[in-house]
């Protein structure tokens, strides 16, 4: 083989070139020299319509695209990406189309909503458009939101109920437990003064056991949720968890959402879709006012868990907010501060306020939906919260 002859490419090499060609977009500088046909060409067309053909360098928000402004062309594109890509990729591409190409207005059309892949981020977009949504679209929008909510409930409800039921049982300690109900860790701790060194053992004069949660209300939970547009996913998850908690007889649940005003959505907790359409994404923030409302509704501080879900960008009175948190904790309230309740990664938040809460014994941290049941169980049992390690 001479130096001028091309190097043969095997099956693995052709597949590698194919993938690079789809990634790079096929302009003159992509260097692959690989052509596309059939299904690959259709996939490439769907990607180019959204992300551009790379003919000239542009900033991300200035890339060219071929969807146009017409609903039919967008509907065709949505159908194409659902044909050629898995659901997780479709959701990312939809999100990018809304962000890059300003397609939010098209979501106000029922036909367009019927074509999209429903996920938490789409629900957030629909909620932000709620006030501008025509009546002809609202029923379709509710159907889309309900599908997402039902999917989340199926994924999260069983584990949440099981985890919190166990926490409620353990928190209701009894003085004369049966053998299988003895909490040995707490029993040993309670009887260390009765240690007999000659026998190397502890005499358990007082047994501490797990109780069995009765049908009466054992704990009260207040979910206090900030609703800026950037926390749409947190609002969705909080509404679902609020409905799950409200379905448990042993927990009295209150859901409060706020911006500069406060709305108590507790009466709608039976249907999280009603809760979501009762929110109002965007606007300012007054955490102090929201906490003041929550504080006024607490009747049993020692049996209450308050969960503040907020990025902590306070538009109200900062010092009063911190004093209110300190007062609630001093009264016996278990206070939990979540910077986000979502799986979107590290959120933006006010670090000064987070540090001030941590100094009060209320560390603020982002929480995934999967971790939330463990956080609530720890708060119910009054043990240290499972704060994620972000180092």
Phi, psi and omega per residue, in radians:
X1 nan 2.227 3.138
X2 -1.507 2.924 -3.100
X3 -1.153 -0.412 -3.087
X4 -1.483 -0.211 -3.121
X5 -1.413 2.470 3.131
X6 -1.181 2.580 3.102
X7 -1.351 2.233 3.120
X8 -1.027 2.528 3.138
X9 -2.017 2.133 3.112
X10 -1.404 -3.094 -3.135
X11 -1.031 -0.751 3.141
X12 -1.118 -0.682 3.128
X13 -1.166 -0.714 3.110
X14 -1.121 -0.688 3.106
X15 -1.119 -0.662 3.110
X16 -1.131 -0.760 3.115
X17 -1.115 -0.709 3.114
X18 -1.018 -0.820 -3.118
X19 -1.124 -0.767 3.116
X20 -1.096 -0.658 3.122
X21 -1.089 -0.731 3.113
X22 -1.159 -0.625 3.138
X23 -1.241 -0.784 -2.988
X24 -1.434 -0.336 3.003
X25 1.667 -0.132 2.986
X26 1.426 0.328 3.070
X27 -1.363 3.126 -3.020
X28 -1.101 -0.384 -3.044
X29 -1.723 0.101 -3.060
X30 -1.245 -0.399 2.980
X31 1.369 0.040 -3.076
X32 -1.524 -0.589 -3.070
X33 1.121 0.368 -3.051
X34 -1.838 2.220 3.094
X35 -1.623 2.764 -3.135
X36 -2.087 2.628 3.085
X37 -2.602 2.901 3.059
X38 1.027 -2.294 -3.091
X39 -1.067 -0.676 3.126
X40 -1.086 -0.704 3.123
X41 -1.133 -0.676 3.115
X42 -1.162 -0.729 3.072
X43 -1.052 -0.759 -3.134
X44 -1.097 -0.662 3.110
X45 -1.128 -0.701 3.116
X46 -1.135 -0.698 3.119
X47 -1.181 -0.742 -3.130
X48 -1.120 -0.659 3.138
X49 -1.031 -0.576 -3.117
X50 -1.607 -0.844 -2.966
X51 -1.747 -0.037 3.086
X52 1.531 2.945 -3.093
X53 -1.772 0.084 3.032
X54 1.195 0.419 -3.106
X55 -1.152 -0.481 3.074
X56 -2.594 2.636 -3.098
X57 -1.152 2.360 3.105
X58 -2.433 2.712 2.962
X59 -1.208 2.797 -3.003
X60 -0.940 -0.720 -3.065
X61 -1.452 0.027 -3.135
X62 -1.980 0.168 -3.141
X63 -1.124 2.555 3.090
X64 -1.329 2.771 3.124
X65 -2.666 2.790 -3.040
X66 -2.000 0.298 -3.124
X67 -1.287 -0.486 -3.051
X68 1.226 -3.003 -3.094
X69 -1.843 0.010 -3.041
X70 -1.515 2.477 3.123
X71 -1.087 -0.702 3.139
X72 -1.050 -0.738 -3.124
X73 -1.166 -0.654 3.103
X74 -1.170 -0.715 3.125
X75 -1.072 -0.709 3.093
X76 -1.113 -0.735 3.138
X77 -1.102 -0.744 3.102
X78 -1.068 -0.693 3.083
X79 -1.141 -0.674 3.126
X80 -1.100 -0.824 -3.061
X81 -1.199 -0.511 3.075
X82 -1.250 -0.446 3.101
X83 -1.331 -0.698 -2.941
X84 -1.752 -0.245 -3.046
X85 -2.246 2.663 3.083
X86 -1.190 2.842 -3.033
X87 -0.986 -0.724 -3.100
X88 -1.101 -0.642 3.115
X89 -1.268 -0.693 3.109
X90 -1.001 -0.744 -3.131
X91 -1.097 -0.703 3.103
X92 -1.137 -0.769 -3.123
X93 -1.148 -0.694 3.068
X94 -1.042 -0.801 -3.137
X95 -1.057 -0.746 3.121
X96 -1.133 -0.668 3.125
X97 -1.104 -0.715 3.123
X98 -1.161 -0.751 -3.090
X99 -1.271 -0.776 -3.014
X100 -1.427 -0.657 -2.962
X101 -1.892 0.027 3.086
X102 1.099 0.790 -3.081
X103 -1.567 0.165 -3.089
X104 -0.978 -0.689 -3.094
X105 -1.083 -0.569 -3.140
X106 -1.195 -0.360 3.112
X107 -1.248 -0.148 3.087
X108 -1.386 -0.074 3.130
X109 -1.700 2.227 -3.090
X110 -0.960 -0.694 -3.118
X111 -1.085 -0.631 -3.134
X112 -1.229 -0.732 3.140
X113 -1.097 -0.612 -3.136
X114 -1.179 -0.331 -3.067
X115 -1.659 -0.235 -3.017
X116 -1.493 2.807 3.044
X117 -1.560 2.052 -3.023
X118 -1.365 2.311 3.034
X119 -2.668 3.118 -3.069
X120 -1.038 -0.703 -3.093
X121 -1.176 -0.660 3.084
X122 -1.131 -0.699 3.088
X123 -1.020 -0.769 3.109
X124 -1.023 -0.731 3.111
X125 -1.115 -0.757 3.132
X126 -1.099 -0.692 3.134
X127 -1.141 -0.637 3.123
X128 -1.191 -0.421 3.123
X129 -1.643 0.025 -2.966
X130 -0.936 -0.798 -3.063
X131 -1.183 -0.484 -3.124
X132 -1.613 -0.019 -3.012
X133 -1.344 2.197 3.105
X134 -1.219 2.771 -3.102
X135 -1.046 -0.561 -3.106
X136 -1.166 -0.340 -3.087
X137 -1.733 -0.390 -2.962
X138 -1.080 -0.696 -3.139
X139 -1.144 -0.708 3.086
X140 -1.116 -0.737 3.131
X141 -1.086 -0.733 3.113
X142 -1.104 -0.647 3.118
X143 -1.141 -0.695 3.099
X144 -1.123 -0.816 -3.132
X145 -1.110 -0.724 -3.122
X146 -1.104 -0.662 3.122
X147 -1.064 -0.785 3.140
X148 -1.132 -0.778 -3.116
X149 -1.086 -0.769 3.140
X150 -1.122 -0.671 3.090
X151 -1.110 -0.724 3.126
X152 -1.150 -0.731 3.127
X153 -1.070 -0.740 3.109
X154 -1.049 -0.663 -3.070
X155 -1.359 -0.568 -2.947
X156 -1.912 -0.455 -2.930
X157 -1.150 -0.833 -3.025
X158 -1.074 -0.834 -3.123
X159 -1.155 -0.658 3.139
X160 -1.102 -0.830 -3.134
X161 -1.097 -0.755 -3.120
X162 -1.118 -0.775 -3.122
X163 -1.125 -0.785 -3.090
X164 -1.311 -0.549 3.062
X165 -1.098 -0.744 3.071
X166 -1.075 -0.725 3.124
X167 -1.126 -0.701 3.118
X168 -1.136 -0.713 3.100
X169 -1.070 -0.787 -3.099
X170 -1.232 -0.516 -3.120
X171 -1.321 -0.341 3.140
X172 -1.638 1.218 -3.064
X173 -1.234 2.509 3.130
X174 -2.093 2.745 -3.002
X175 -1.493 -0.461 -3.119
X176 -2.180 1.218 -3.071
X177 -1.315 2.668 2.922
X178 -1.219 2.886 -3.023
X179 -0.990 -0.763 -3.088
X180 -1.320 -0.131 3.106
X181 -1.766 0.052 -3.104
X182 -1.271 2.264 3.012
X183 -1.581 1.688 -2.985
X184 -1.176 -0.615 3.127
X185 -1.064 -0.823 -3.136
X186 -1.277 -0.572 3.109
X187 -1.109 -0.795 3.117
X188 -1.102 -0.777 3.139
X189 -1.067 -0.640 -3.108
X190 -1.313 -0.264 -3.043
X191 -2.110 0.328 -3.133
X192 -1.054 -0.509 -3.142
X193 -1.212 -0.207 3.122
X194 -1.779 0.432 3.128
X195 -1.218 2.335 3.112
X196 -1.931 1.761 -3.045
X197 -1.093 -0.586 -3.109
X198 -1.151 -0.433 3.105
X199 -1.860 -0.136 -3.123
X200 1.073 0.689 -3.094
X201 -2.547 2.921 3.092
X202 -1.927 2.320 3.064
X203 -1.547 1.944 -3.083
X204 -1.398 1.405 3.132
X205 -1.181 -0.500 3.126
X206 -2.188 2.102 3.118
X207 -1.599 2.403 3.074
X208 -2.014 2.208 -3.063
X209 -2.209 2.896 3.000
X210 -1.354 2.389 3.032
X211 -1.534 3.071 3.036
X212 -2.019 2.050 -3.049
X213 -1.064 2.204 3.122
X214 -1.483 -3.072 -3.131
X215 -1.372 -0.147 3.113
X216 -1.323 2.810 -3.126
X217 -1.234 2.130 3.135
X218 -1.725 -0.640 -3.086
X219 -2.354 2.681 3.036
X220 -2.051 2.305 -3.109
X221 -2.117 2.274 3.078
X222 -2.046 2.025 3.044
X223 -1.690 2.038 -3.093
X224 -1.986 1.851 -2.883
X225 -2.012 2.106 3.013
X226 -1.234 2.556 -3.086
X227 -2.294 0.867 2.943
X228 -1.240 2.806 -3.126
X229 -1.029 -0.512 -3.100
X230 -1.265 -0.225 -3.099
X231 -1.952 0.518 -3.093
X232 -1.031 -0.758 -3.127
X233 -1.101 -0.664 3.109
X234 -1.101 -0.680 3.113
X235 -1.111 -0.719 3.139
X236 -1.094 -0.881 -3.116
X237 -1.144 -0.687 3.133
X238 -1.091 -0.668 3.123
X239 -1.136 -0.716 3.128
X240 -1.159 -0.825 3.125
X241 -1.120 -0.652 3.102
X242 -1.035 -0.734 3.118
X243 -1.150 -0.682 3.123
X244 -1.130 -0.811 3.131
X245 -1.087 -0.700 -3.121
X246 -1.138 -0.382 3.134
X247 -1.407 -0.118 -3.122
X248 -1.644 2.164 -3.060
X249 -1.073 -0.547 -3.026
X250 -1.474 -0.050 -3.129
X251 -2.150 2.218 3.005
X252 -1.662 2.079 -2.996
X253 -1.987 2.366 3.046
X254 -2.168 2.359 3.098
X255 -2.055 2.114 -3.132
X256 -2.145 2.232 3.049
X257 -2.012 2.675 -3.061
X258 -2.681 2.707 2.822
X259 -2.277 -1.861 2.944
X260 -1.560 -0.220 3.032
X261 -1.995 2.920 -3.095
X262 -2.096 2.328 3.092
X263 -2.211 2.201 3.095
X264 -1.653 1.947 -3.077
X265 -1.824 0.358 -3.077
X266 -1.004 -0.677 -3.092
X267 -1.153 -0.349 -3.132
X268 -1.663 0.070 -3.021
X269 -1.105 -0.347 3.110
X270 -1.113 -0.409 3.132
X271 -2.346 1.782 -3.104
X272 -1.077 -0.374 3.072
X273 -1.156 -0.731 3.060
X274 -1.081 -0.680 3.101
X275 -1.036 -0.846 -3.076
X276 -1.105 -0.705 3.127
X277 -1.348 -0.098 3.017
X278 -1.602 -0.107 3.110
X279 -1.470 2.933 -3.137
X280 -2.460 1.605 -3.072
X281 -1.220 2.453 3.139
X282 1.779 3.130 3.136
X283 1.604 -3.022 -3.101
X284 -1.448 -2.899 -3.090
X285 -2.510 2.288 3.032
X286 -2.362 1.498 -3.092
X287 -1.146 -0.692 -3.103
X288 -1.044 -0.757 3.128
X289 -1.107 -0.737 -3.133
X290 -1.121 -0.753 3.133
X291 -1.178 -0.585 3.087
X292 -1.088 -0.718 3.108
X293 -1.123 -0.811 -3.136
X294 -1.060 -0.749 -3.130
X295 -1.067 -0.633 -3.115
X296 -1.224 -0.283 -3.115
X297 -1.737 0.039 -3.115
X298 -1.530 2.126 3.134
X299 -1.893 -0.404 -3.136
X300 -2.275 1.399 -3.023
X301 -0.947 -0.744 -3.069
X302 -1.170 -0.301 -3.138
X303 -1.979 0.384 -3.044
X304 -2.060 2.410 3.017
X305 -2.035 2.138 3.066
X306 -1.855 2.168 3.130
X307 -1.977 1.932 3.062
X308 -1.639 2.120 3.096
X309 -1.964 1.833 -3.006
X310 -2.811 2.632 3.016
X311 -1.414 -0.004 3.012
X312 1.221 0.248 3.022
X313 -1.377 1.628 -2.993
X314 -1.493 2.215 3.046
X315 -1.749 -0.103 3.137
X316 -1.627 -2.515 -3.065
X317 -1.674 1.877 -3.009
X318 -1.035 -0.896 -3.068
X319 -1.097 -0.641 3.108
X320 -1.165 -0.659 3.093
X321 -1.046 -0.811 -3.114
X322 -1.175 -0.676 3.091
X323 -1.090 -0.650 -3.117
X324 -1.182 -0.721 3.090
X325 -1.088 -0.778 3.137
X326 -1.070 -0.709 3.141
X327 -1.149 -0.710 3.122
X328 -1.122 -0.766 3.129
X329 -1.124 -0.680 3.136
X330 -1.131 -0.501 -3.139
X331 -1.410 -0.128 3.122
X332 1.934 -0.030 3.137
X333 -1.207 2.392 2.983
X334 -1.500 2.018 -3.031
X335 -1.896 2.198 -3.141
X336 -2.088 2.254 3.129
X337 -2.023 1.980 3.134
X338 -1.926 2.184 3.131
X339 -1.282 -0.408 3.072
X340 -2.868 2.649 3.008
X341 -2.168 1.435 -3.068
X342 -2.873 3.071 3.094
X343 -1.940 0.538 -3.059
X344 -1.590 0.086 -3.138
X345 1.597 -2.927 -3.056
X346 -1.147 2.189 -3.124
X347 -1.551 2.883 2.939
X348 -1.416 2.436 -3.123
X349 -2.752 2.906 3.120
X350 -1.422 1.855 -3.046
X351 -1.221 -0.546 3.124
X352 -1.134 -0.784 3.124
X353 -1.188 -0.632 3.106
X354 -1.096 -0.730 3.117
X355 -1.144 -0.658 3.135
X356 -1.157 -0.681 3.091
X357 -1.167 -0.702 3.119
X358 -1.064 -0.648 3.116
X359 -1.143 -0.412 3.087
X360 -1.521 0.026 -3.109
X361 1.522 0.353 3.120
X362 -2.223 1.359 -3.126
X363 -1.074 2.394 3.133
X364 -1.767 2.301 -3.090
X365 -2.669 2.734 3.064
X366 -1.391 2.526 -3.040
X367 -2.315 2.284 3.053
X368 -1.411 2.766 3.082
X369 -1.021 -0.583 -3.138
X370 -1.191 -0.549 -3.113
X371 -1.458 -0.393 -3.006
X372 -0.958 -0.762 3.111
X373 -1.015 -0.668 3.121
X374 -1.173 -0.670 3.096
X375 -1.086 -0.796 -3.135
X376 -1.153 -0.681 3.117
X377 -1.080 -0.752 3.122
X378 -1.108 -0.716 3.131
X379 -1.145 -0.706 3.133
X380 -1.110 -0.700 -3.129
X381 -1.468 -0.047 3.121
X382 1.036 0.772 3.049
X383 -2.055 2.943 -3.097
X384 -0.984 2.458 -3.126
X385 -1.303 2.557 3.093
X386 -1.372 1.274 -3.106
X387 -1.211 2.205 -3.137
X388 -1.093 2.532 3.075
X389 -1.438 1.974 -3.103
X390 -1.782 0.158 -3.138
X391 -1.375 nan nan
